[in-house]
Amino acid sequence: MKKRFIGAVLGLGLAVAAGGAQAQTLLPVTVEARGGLAFPTGDFADGAKTGWNAGVDASIGLAPLFSVYGGYEYARFNAKESSDSHLTDSGFRAGLKVGLPIVGTVTGISPYVLGGVIYDKAKATISSGGISGSGESDWKAGYELGAGTGIGLGPLLSFTPEVRYRSYKPGDDSSRLSYFQVSMGLQLHL
């Protein structure tokens, strides 16, 4: 009887340990919503005012230092010459984040850098003197680079300030549409 009891306890202990090991192999997933300001650069800054941006994304942790992300981004800029004219930039993003989790376990702050591709299109709406019109580009590929930090607000929620540079050429004959984003996000850890 004693041997059966010890065997049952050991068996239960091994089952719990195996279950814990299996739970640890699940990839960490986060979803995030963010918004902020967008600052035009280069030739784009000649005709556009500071705008705003909003976006959502999800990421999957592949290893302690690496995760992949993907999402959707939208930015809007008013024209400098006309308050009724504006340009929107919207599209998809995907890339790799490289973090420093050792810092996060000690301080609750987890800095990271990111780099990825964007697949966006631009749409211009022009209104001047009672005449208005709009046009949009084809979908074009570009890139983004950025850095940010996750600040833990609890076990499931983080505040994520971030700076990102985005750039692509919306048309073959157009100049680059490039801008910096300074945004704040809330990240939910699933």
Secondary structure as UniProt FT lines:
FT   HELIX           2..24
FT   STRAND          29..41
FT   TURN            42..43
FT   HELIX           44..47
FT   STRAND          51..61
FT   STRAND          66..79
FT   TURN            83..84
FT   STRAND          86..99
FT   HELIX           101..107
FT   STRAND          109..128
FT   TURN            129..130
FT   STRAND          131..136
FT   STRAND          140..152
FT   STRAND          157..168
FT   TURN            172..173
FT   STRAND          177..189
//
